Structure formats: structure tokens, C-alpha cells
Amino acid sequence: MESQNNTLFQPISLGSIKVNNRIAMAPMTRSRTTEGDIPTPLMAEYYSQRAGAGLIITEGAPISNSARGYSMTPGIYTEEQIEGWKLSTKAVHQKNGKIFVQLWHVGRRSHSSITGEKPWAPSAIKVSDKVFGPLQEGGYGMIETEMPRAMNQNDIDTVIHDFTVAAKNAMEAGFDGVEIHGAHGYLIDQFLRTTSNQRTDAYGGSQENRMRLLLEVVKSISKSIGADKVAIRLSPFVSEGMGNEHDPEMPELTLKVLQQLQPLGLAYIHFSENISDYKKVPEEFRKDIRNVYSNPIMVCGKYVKNTAETIIEKRYADVVAFGQDFITNPDLVYRLENNLPLTQLRSDSHSTFYGGGAEGFTDYPTYQKMLEKELQY
Ligand SMILES: Cc1cc2nc3c(=O)[nH]c(=O)nc-3n(C[C@H](O)[C@H](O)[C@H](O)COP(=O)(O)O)c2cc1C
């Protein structure tokens, strides 16, 4: 028997907010802003269509110009961008949903044709990776990343400052909280790993030094907007792919990070378990995590209804985020709750993941709409 207060469809408190169910919409870059990285009314429509999620986490939002790695991703550092985001937060709140913004610094995974400067990184080590370049003749296209420059102390202070200002901007834009992108080989993750961080100062070398930037960012934002509105996404087990090299120390380092975060009372910790490759998280590690961290945990990566229920029943996680299923099923929670079939990605869906307009973005129907359409024939 499922315990009454431990199922996917029951509310839970995540820091300062109460969400209606344990199903979150995972952060997903869709690259549909205007030039200037300004969020649009179409994005507000897309997020409001998905407001049945217990919590929506927006696509990664660059916190500054140097944080950008992909064209057309919505920033959160100019007045116009804050105004643009207000459309989405308002639309989601009108439908009784909750929405966090994912705060993003890509670090070395960028190119000067996107930011006008060399990418920032813990160390000057290039990653072989492609990013979504600027508009050129023939449209947008993927371009190879560039050799980054190692950040100095001033740059580190700037990054902490920019994250903090972006979090304040998020409050002004009406978000319920912020999720710091500490996963997938982006800046904060780059600092954690020996493969990308070979610094010899206070931010490199020992595990304590490599986790310093992460902790300073979390604490600075928490001081500014309240820890109960702050979350962080980590991906200790996502190794190959997305510029994220395997580092055998990551599980141990992650447990140390969690020990430091436990007393802060964050809204949740979000573990991205796989994106392009499968690497099963050992059950022992899940137990270790629970031993050091008792506050809300979210997990994400190839979950389906029954695996999501199981992980919540086992109490390894409190919330499960779904990614691609939310692209194709705006009413995903309703469908899961009522055991209705899910719309699958079309064979050409990948071409509408990034860039473009309504197609593959806001034109996926709810189950109800599909039925109505069928009845017309
Ligand atoms: C189109 C697309 C864009 C994504 N963009 C982001 C992003 O901006 N930030 C992030 O942390 N993860 C991003 N992800 C990863 C998802 O959050 C999620 O971890 C992944 O899709 C696995 O979950 P799923 O199997 O339920 O789709 C993206 C995934 C997809 C498919």
C-alpha cells in the first residue's frame, strides 16, 4: 500500500512554497527569445500551458553577458529581460502554478562570437563541444567552443555578484524561487571537477577548494533572497557528453557539498541523473545522500510514472522532474494521474527543440483537445 502522504500527486512544501504535486517540469532550453535574449509572450503561453506541474523550472537563464553560451536563451540581467519574464510568471501564477528560474553561467562552453569576449573558466582548458552560435548568413548554427581564459579573483567576485543580482532580478520578475545550474559541465560544475579545474589558489586543488565557488554562490544568493527560495541542480553521475568529463571524486565531493548545504534550509537539491548517457546511480549512493541530506530532493532523468513513484516511496527523492515528456504533454500531470497515454516525440521533434516559433513548442495539444479533435471526424 502506498503511504497516504507519499505519492506523486500529493502536495509538498519546498522551502517557502507549497506545490500541488511532486511532479516538476525540468529546465529545458528552447532558444526562442528575441534578439537581446528577451523572453517573449509565446514563452509565457508555453509555460502557462504546463502550469499543472507542481513546479516549473524554466530553461537556463544566463546571469550576465559573459554567462551566455547559446543564442536566443532568455537572460535575467537587463530591465527588458525582467519585464519579459513577468509575462511568464504572471501567466503561470494565474493558473495556480509555481515557477523557479534556472540561473545559468556556461563558463568555458561558449565562444567570443556570442559574448564578445573569451569564455570564462576555472582553468584555460578547452572542452570539445558545440554551442548554438550567433545569427550568420544562412541562419543560426552550431559552432565549436573556444579556448577559455582562467578566471582571476576579480572574475570570481563578479560571478558571485552576478548570480546574486540575477536572483534579486528573479524576485522582481515574480519568480517563486531560483534554481542555480550547478550541473552538466557548466561553470559551477567546471569548478567542482579536477578535469576542468587545475587552479592552485583557494578555488582549486582540494575538494573543499573546488566546492568553494558553489557554496559562496549559494550563500550569497540565500542571504539576498532567503535560502528557502534557493535550489541547486547537480549532476555527479552525468559524466560523458555535454563537456562533462568523468571525475571519480564526484560522489565523495557531492556528499561533502550536501553536508554544507543541509543546515541552510534550501528549497530543494536537484539531481540530474542522465541526459545523453545512461549511468545508473548506485542505490548505495542514494542512501548515502539521504544520510547526510534530509531536506527536499528532486531527481530527473528518464523517469516514468512507476519509477517516479518508486523513488518517492523509497524516500530517496521527494519530487521527480520530467523533461521531454513535458515538451509533448502540456497536461502531463493530468495524464499521469489518470493513466492516459502520453504523446511521444515526433521523429522530427528534435529539429524544433531549439529555435523557431510555436511549432513543436506551444502546439502540442492536451489530451482533452485531442479527444475533441477526434470527435469532429
Ligand atoms: C531540449 C532540452 C533542453 C534542455 N535544457 C536544459 C537546461 O537549460 N538546463 C538543464 O539543467 N537541463 C537541460 N536539459 C536536461 C533536462 O532538464 C533533463 O535533465 C533531461 O531532459 C532528462 O530528463 P527526461 O528524460 O525526463 O527528458 C534539457 C533537455 C532537453 C531535452
The ligand as a Gaussian input file, in Angstrom:
#p B3LYP/6-31G(d) Opt

LIG

0 1
 C       15.555000      20.406000     -25.288000
 C       16.239000      20.212000     -23.945000
 C       16.831000      21.308000     -23.344000
 C       17.444000      21.171000     -22.078000
 N       17.957000      22.287000     -21.442000
 C       18.397000      22.192000     -20.166000
 C       18.715000      23.370000     -19.420000
 O       18.580000      24.519000     -19.877000
 N       19.164000      23.197000     -18.149000
 C       19.315000      21.953000     -17.580000
 O       19.738000      21.860000     -16.414000
 N       18.978000      20.829000     -18.262000
 C       18.501000      20.921000     -19.512000
 N       18.065000      19.794000     -20.169000
 C       18.057000      18.488000     -19.456000
 C       16.686000      18.242000     -18.820000
 O       16.453000      19.143000     -17.738000
 C       16.559000      16.812000     -18.258000
 O       17.575000      16.615000     -17.305000
 C       16.669000      15.761000     -19.351000
 O       15.794000      16.061000     -20.435000
 C       16.369000      14.353000     -18.809000
 O       15.037000      14.264000     -18.362000
 P       13.917000      13.467000     -19.242000
 O       14.480000      12.108000     -19.506000
 O       12.699000      13.441000     -18.372000
 O       13.740000      14.252000     -20.512000
 C       17.478000      19.902000     -21.434000
 C       16.880000      18.800000     -22.078000
 C       16.258000      18.952000     -23.308000
 C       15.588000      17.761000     -23.958000

